[in-house]
Amino acid sequence: MRVTLLAFACFTFFITASCAYAYPSLKITTDTNLSQQAGTTTDYTATVANLGDGPLEEVYLTISFLPSKWYSINEKIFLQGGNSSVLHYTLSLPADAEGSIKYNVTANGVLGFGIVAQDKSEVALKITAAEQATTTAATTTVNTTTTQQGENVQQGQDFLSNYKWIIVSILIGLGAIFAMAAYAFWRD
């Protein structure tokens, strides 16, 4: 009887703890069509709104499908529920870049140990040639190969960050079950 009550109490605690916060939610708004000249550096903004009921301890931007040398992001903010804020990122394009590329700007919201809310916006970037630089077909081929390798690495990182909470929840649940089983075993 005691073991059953203990198991029920632990189960109730975990269910209540998982429902303590409303579903956190983020909404990102940014320019989706950009044009920038090769060899220049430009700052861009994204407005991030916390649509959830509770605060998010850390909100920051990530960029995927763009070579990591081409951008920088240094802002992390605290964002109350129902509020919005503007976050900045910088694109520094190499002088030999040319063409068009699509990339994602993702707003990530952290509460506790990991990301609990995300929203992304796809941006189409048109890169115009630098005035004094000329590009060759060989240089364009090298840039395309670099971009594809950067995409593959970023996709793997996005997969891990998207499913990190599920894995952690499963491990905590298994730990709780094993703890209850050990308690019941040694108690008898």
N, C-alpha and C positions, 0 to 999 in steps of 0.2 A: 504494500500500500504506500509506504514512504517513497519507494523508488518511483512509483507511478506519479505521485504528487510532485517529486523533484523533477522528473522528466517533463511533466506538463508545465511546471513553473518555468523551466529553462526554455521550452518551446514558446511559451507565451511571451517571455522576455525578448527573444530574438525576433518574433513577429512584430511586437510593439516597437522595438528599436529600428527595424527596417522601415516602418511607416511613420517615424517621428518627423521626417521632413516631407513636405510636398515634393512632387517631382520637380527638381531644379530644371530650369530651361534658359537657354540663351538665344538671342536673335542678333545676327550680325548684318550690318548694312554698309556697303562700300561701293565705290565706282567699279563697274564691271567691264568697262571698255577704256583702256588706257593706251597712251602713245608716249613713247620716250625715245630720245635719240641715243644711239650707242655711244659709250664713253662718258656718259653723264650720270650724276647721282641726283635722285629726286625723292622727297618725302611724300608719303601717302597716309591717309587716315582711314580708319574703320570705326563705325559707331557700334558699340556692343551694348545690348539691353539685357538686364537680368529679369526675365519674365516669371521667375519662381517666387515663392513666398519668403524664402530665407536668404540670408546673405551668402555670397560666395567668397571664400577666404582669398582666393587668388584667381584673377582672370587675365589671360594673356593670349597673344596671337601666335600661330604657327603658319608656315607657308609650305605647301607641298607642290611637287612637280616643277620646281624651279631650282637650278643649281644653288647650293648653299652659299657660294661665294658671291652671288648676285644680290643678296638681301641681308638686312640686319634688323633685329627686333630686340629691344632692351626693356620694354615696359611690362610690369606686372602690377595689377591694382586689386584693391578690395572693392567689391561691388555689392551694395545692399539690394535686397529684393525690390523690384519695381523701378529701379533706377537705371540710367544708362550713362555711358562714358565714351570718350573718343580715345582710341589707341592708335599709335603711330608705327609705321614701318618704313624702311628706306630701301630703295632699289638702286644698286650701283652696277650699271651694265658695262661689260667690257667693250673696248673700242671696236672689236671685230664682230660683235653680235649684230645680226640682222634677221628680219623675218617676223613671224608671229608665234606666240606661245601662250598656252592657257595654263594657269596655275590656280590653286585653291588657297584662299585666306581663311583659316579656321580660328574661331574663338573657342577657347578652352576654359571651363570653370572648374576650380578645384575646391573640394570641401572634404576636410579630413586628409586621407592619405592618397587620394587620386582624383582623376577627372570624373566629374559627375554630370557635366553638361557640355555639349558641343554644338556648334552650328557653323556651317561653312558657306562661302560664296565663291563662285568660279569667276575668275578675272581673265579677260582676253587682253594680252599686252602686244601692241604692235611696236616693233623696234625699227626705227628708221636709221639709215646709215649715217655714220659720222661724216662730217663735211670733208675732213682732210684724209680720212682713211678709206682705203678700198679693200674689199674682201675678195677672196678667190674661192673657187669651188671646193678646193681642198680644206680651207679653213671652215667653210660652212659644214662640211661633212664631219670634221672633228667636233664642232659645237653640237651637232645633232647627237653624236655618240655620247658625249658627256651628259647631255640632258637626259637621255634614256637611262643611263646608269644612275643618275640622281633620282629619277622617278622610282626605280626599283627599290632603292634603299629607303626612300621616304614611305613607300607603300607598306613595307614591312614594319616600320616604326608606327605608322598609323594603326595597323592591325593590332599590335601589342597594346597601344594606349586605349584603343576602343574596347578591348575585352579584358583589360586588367581588373576592373571591378568585379566582373563575373567570376574570374579565377580566384580572386581574393575571397569573395563571398562563399564560393564552394569550399575553399580550404578552411575558412572559419567554421562553416557548418559541419564539415567532417570532424574538425577538432572538437567541437561541442558534443557531437554524437559519441566520439571515442571517450571523451571525458565522462559523459553520463554512463557509458557502458563500463568504464573502469570503476567508477564510483559504485555502481550496482554490483559489480563482480566482487570487489573487495568488501563491500558492506555485508554481503551474505555470509 
